[in-house]
């Protein structure tokens, strides 16, 4: 499992590092308005995408992890993917009609059709469920690096928005086609049948409610923002959201790898091992996302104009509002994906998403006109807060609330110390270049936080330092 996590972490590192080069370039070349147009079109496409995916990634990797032999593996894959494929054909047909009727940005929407096709072919859940992460991550890394090279070579001015969308969409499609070659090498001939699909229809439809409802606080809220406040405000929101997703990469990598193993232990009835994984996840998410939250708040005023360009300076407050969502989303990953879904409490998981999404949607309707993109970010924060609060209650039998509070309080205290140190450095370096200030803030923040961990003899830090194997030092 550790090797799988390292592969996912490496891929997430590529995802994190590459935007550090591409985002400033694209932001300056395309401009805030074009970025907003792309974000608006992408949010519309996301609405179609959820009806193709049906949350199959979550359901599929769990079912694949529980398959006990090769025949069960082939039958499970065939049944789940046939459902995904049929939904893909239906949704793609509707999308063709939409593109034909749409009045604005028709070319952009046409190109985004490649993205729909790519996600209809997405079978990464199969390899993740089998804990064969290396086979897909290495291929996807190569494709991603090639796409980034193409962006720098061919996207040169504001008129190249269509080319930028084409490169990103084509890269996704090529990555999926490469993954299929690995699947056929692994399974050989696959027989698709409606009989194999039948048992998966009901649970997949239940889980599909989650991404559909989640659209209210992601894509739909963004569409409302575009209609009320304009494409430029969507651009501010979208670039701040990109920074949020970059930071979330390292956290989501844990659930990607750990869920199949946890599903296996739960199915075997090994509750002690299951709880051990939950405790590890709580500590890992807290030790990583809480300092990220305070760190982003500390550097936002310097980092955003420097990274995205002066035109995106209004997105600074958006980044600050997104920052607490890092911790909330990490906790939701533990409670929702690692506990509620694995322990067969899908209805409770779905209910938490529905309530959070409705509250977020209502909040956005009330505040978007007055607050613009900041209002939409605030509604996103409210969604995460409500979801976590509900899931803390629903999952209460599978974790210790006192342990959760103890861990969160510890790393929050360390992160506050780190934040004051970063702000102090900024105050002392007033008048210096932004790059110098940012560099010293980052160095100071990392040093102070690691020093706090070292002085407190944090078990995760010392496990890394001493290269210990296993999880026995996790709960202390």
N, C-alpha and C positions, 0 to 999 in steps of 0.2 A: 504494500500500500504506500510505503514511503517513496518508493521509486515512482509510482504513478503520480503522487502528489508533486514530486520534483519536476516531472514532465509537464504537468498542468501549470505549475508555478513558473517554469521556464517559458511556456507559451504565454501566460499572463504577463510575464516580464516583457516579452516582445510586444504584447498589446499595449503595455504601459509606456515602454520606451519609444516606440515608433511615433505615437502621437506627439511626443515631446518635440519631434522634428516636423511632422506633417501639419499639426494643428496651427502653429504660428504661421507657417507658410501659406496654407490654404485660407486662413482667416484674412491675411493681408492681400492675397491674390484675388480671391473671389469677393471679399467685402461682406459687410454685415447683412446687406439685403439679400444677396445670393445665398449666403449661409442660411438665412431665414427661409428662403424659398425651398431649399433642399430639405430643411428640417420640417417644414409644413408638408411637403409631398411625402416625405418619409413617414410622418405620423399618420397620414392617410393610408399608406401602404401597410403600416403595422396593423391597422384594423382588419385588413384582409388576411394578413399573415396568421393572426391568432386562430382563424377558422381553418387554417391548414394544419397548424401544429397541434392544436387541441391539448396542449401541455403534455405532449407525447414524450418529451425528454424526461420528465419526472416519472411518469408511469412506466415508460419503456425500460429505463435502466433498472428499476426495481424488479420488474418481471423477468428481465434477462438475468439478473443476479440470482433469482430464485430458481431458474431452470436447472434441473438436476442431471440431464444427460443431453447428448447431441440431438436426438430426435425432438426432445422438448424444446431445445434451443431454437431449432429451425422452425418448428410449428409456432412457437411464441413470436418469433420475429416476423414470420409470414402474416400472422393474424393482425399484429399491431401495425405493420407497415401498409398492409392492404387498406386499412381504415384511413391511414394518413394519406395514401395515394388517392383514394376516392375523394376525400375532402379537398385535396389539392386540385384535382380536375374540376370539381364543382366551383370552387372559389376562383380559379383561374378563368373559367368561362364568364363568371360575373364580372371579374376585373376587366376583361376585354370589352364588355359592354360599357363599363364605367369609363374607360379610357376613350372610347369612341364618342361618348356624350360629354365628357368634361370640357370646360371652356378654357381654363387657364393651365399653363405648364404641361400641355399635352405630351410634348416630347420627353420631358422628365419622367412623367408617369409611364410612358411606353418603355423607357429604358429600365425602370424599376420592375417591370415584368420579369426580368431575368432574376431578380431577387426572389420573387414568388416561386419561380421554378427551382431555384437553389434550395429554398427551405422545404419544398415538396420532396426533394431528394435527400434531405438531411437524415442520416442514420447514425450520427455520432453517439446517440443513446445506446446503441447496441454495443459498441466498443467500451463505453464507460461502464455499462452494466457488467461486462466481462472483465473489467479492470485491465483492459489492453489500451490504455490511454496513449502510450508511446506511438502506436500505429497511426493515430489520427493527428496527434499534436505536431509531430515532425513534418508531416505532409502539409498541414495547414500553415505552419510557420514559413515554409519555403514559398507557398503561394502568397502569403501576406507580404513577405519581403519584396517579392516581385511586383506586387500591386503598388507598393509604396514607391518603388523605383519609377514605375510608370507615372505616378502622380507628379513627381518632381520633373520628369522628362517632358510630359505632354500638357500638364495643366499650368498655363502661363499667364492668363489674364481672366477678367470677369466673364468673358464670352465662353469660357471652357467649362462652365458648370455642367453641361450635359456629358462632357468627357469625364469629369470627376465622378459623376454618378455611374457612368458606364464602367469605369475601372473598378470601382468598389463592388458593383453588382456582378460583374464578370468574374472577379476574384472569388466571390462566394460560390458561384456556380462551378468553377473549375475545381475548387476545394472539395465540393461534394462529389463530383465525378471521380476524383482520385480516390476518395474514401470507398466508393462502391467497388473499385477494383480489389481493395483489401478484403471487402466482405465476401466476394465470390471466391477469393483464394482461401478463405477461412471455412465457408459453409458449402461451397460447391453449388449444385443445382438446388433452387428453392421452388417449392410448390405453393402457390398462393391459392387459398380457398376461402369462400365465405363461411364455411363451417369453422375454420380456425379463427376467423375474425369475430364470430358471433359473441364469444365469451368476453371479448374486450370492449365491445361497443358501450355497454352501460357504464363501466368504471371510467372509460375515456371521456364519455360525454359529461359525467359528473365533474371530472377534473378540468374539462374544457371551460367550465363556468369561470374558473379562476382567471385565466388570461383574458377572457371576454370582459369580465367585470373590471379587471385591472386596467383595461383601456380607459376607463373613466378618469383615472388619475395620471395616466401617461399620455397616450396618443390623443384621446378626445379633448382633454384639458388643453393640450397644445394646439389643437385645431381651433378651439374656442378662443384661445389667446391670439392666434393669427387673425381670426375674423374680427375680434374686438380691438386689438391693439396694433395689428399690422405685422408684416414679415420681419421688420427689424427687431421688434421685441421678442419674436420667436427665435431669432438669431442669438440674442443675449441669453435666453433660456437654454437653448440647445448647446451652446458652447460651455455653459456652466454645468449642464447635465453630462457632457462628455468628460469633464474633469472628474465629476462624481463617479461615473462608470469606470474610468481609469483606476481610481483608488479602490473601487469595489472588486477589481479583478482578483487581487490576492486573497480576498475573503471568500469569494464564490468558489475559488479553486478548491477550498477545503471540502465544501459540500459535494462538489462534483466527484471527488475521489472517495470520500468517507461514507456516503449513502449506501453504495452497494455492500460494503463490509458490514455496516450497521444492520441492513436488511437481513443479511445472512445470520448474524448473531441473534436477532430478534426471532427469526423463524425457528432457530434451534432452541429457543427458550433460555438463552444465556443472558439473563437480565443484568448480572453483575458487569459483564463485558460491555453491554449496551450502555449502562449508566456511566461506565468509565469513558466511553467515547463522547457522551453528552458533556461530561465534566471537562474533558479536554477541549471540546469545541467552545464552551463558554469562556474558558480561560484564553484560548487562542483568539477568538473574536474580540474579546475585551482588550487584550494586550496590543492588538494591532489597530482596531478601528477607533478606539477612544483617543489615542494620541494623534491619529490621522485627523480626527474631527477638530481637536484644538489646534493642531498644526496648520490646517487649512485656514482656520479663522485668523491665526496669527500672521500668515504671510499673504493673505488674499489681496490687500490693498497694494502691495508691491508686485505680487506675482501675476495677477490677472492682466493689467495693462502691459506688462513686460512680455508675457507669454502669448497673449492673444492679440496684442496691439492696442493702441490708444482708443481706437474706434469701439472696442469692447469693454472699456472701463466701466460702463454702467452695469456690466455683468458681475461686478465685484460682490455686491450684496447678495446676488443669487448664489454665488459660490459659498458664502458664509451660511446662507440658509440651508443649502444642500448638505453642508458638513455634518450636522447631527444625524442625518439620514444614513450615513455610513454605518454608525453603530446600530441604529434601529434595524436596518436591512440585514446586517449580520446576525442580530439576535433572531429576526424573523426566519432566517435560513435555518437556524438551529431548531427553533420551536416548530416551524412549519414543515420543512423538508426532512429534517433529521428525526423528528419525534412524531408529529401528528400523522404524516403520510405513512411512515414506516410502521407505526402502531395501528394502522387501519382506521384512522379517525379523519378520513378525507372530508366528511361532511362538516366537521368542526373547522377544519382548515379552510374549506370553501366559504363557510359562513363568515369567518374573520375577514377574508378578502372582500366579500360582498359589502359588509358593513363599512369597512375602511374606505372602499372605493366610493360608495354613495356619499359618505360624509365629506370626502375630498372633493367630489364633483360639486356638491352643494356649496362648499366653501369657496371654490374657484368661481362659481357663478356670481357670488356676492362680492368678491374682492378684485376680480381681474380688471374691471373697468377702472378702478381707482389706483390699483397697485401695479398693473401691467404684469410683466414677467415675474416680478417679485411675488405677486399674488398667486401665480401658478406654482411657483416653487413652494410657497407656504402651504398650499393645498396638498402638495406632494408630501411635505413633512407631516401634515395632519393625518394623511392616509397611513403612513408608516407607524405613527404613534398609536393610532387606534388599533391597527393590526397587531402590533406587538403586545399591547395591553390585553387584548382578547386572547391571544395565543398563550400568554403567560398563565392565564386562568385555565384554558382548555388543556394545556400540557402539564399541569401542576403535579400530576402523579408520577411523572417520569424525570423530574429534576428536583433539587432542593432549592427553594426560594432564598433561604438564608445564605446558602453558598453563592448563589447568583448575585445577591446584593453585596456580599463581602468582596467578591472579585471585582465587580463594577466599581465599587467605592474606592478600592485600592488603586486601580489604574486611572480613575478619574482624578484622584488626588495627585498622582504623579504627573498627569497631563496638565493640570492647572499650574503646577510648579514650572513645567516646561514652557507653557504659554507665557507666563510672566517673564521668564528668562528671554524668550524670543522678542517680546515687546520691549524689554529693557535694552536689548542689543540694537533694535531699530531706533530707539530714542537716542542712544549714544552715538549712532552713526548718521544722524540727520545731516543732510547736505552732501553725503556721499552718493555714488552711483547706485542705481536700483539693483544692478547685478551683484555688486559687492554686499549691499545690505541683505539681499535674499540669500546669498551664499553663507554669510555669517549667521543669519537666522536659522537656516537649516542645520548647519554644523552645531550651533549652540543647542538647538532643540533636540537633536539626536544624542548629543553628549549628555545633556542633563537627564533625559529620559532613561538612557542606558545606565547612567550613574544611580538613579533611583532604583532601577531594577536590581542592579548589582548590590547595593547597600541593603536592600530588602531580601536578598538571597532568593530572588524569584526562581521557582522550579523550572519554568520553561527556558529561561536564559541559561541557567546552569546546566540544563540538559543538553543545550547546544554547545556550551563551552566544554563540557566533559565528554561530549559525543555519546551520551548514554542511549541505549536502545530500549524501546518499550515505553509504557505510559505510567509506570509506578510512581513517578514523582509529580504527577499532574495535580492530584488533589491534596493540598496541604493547608 
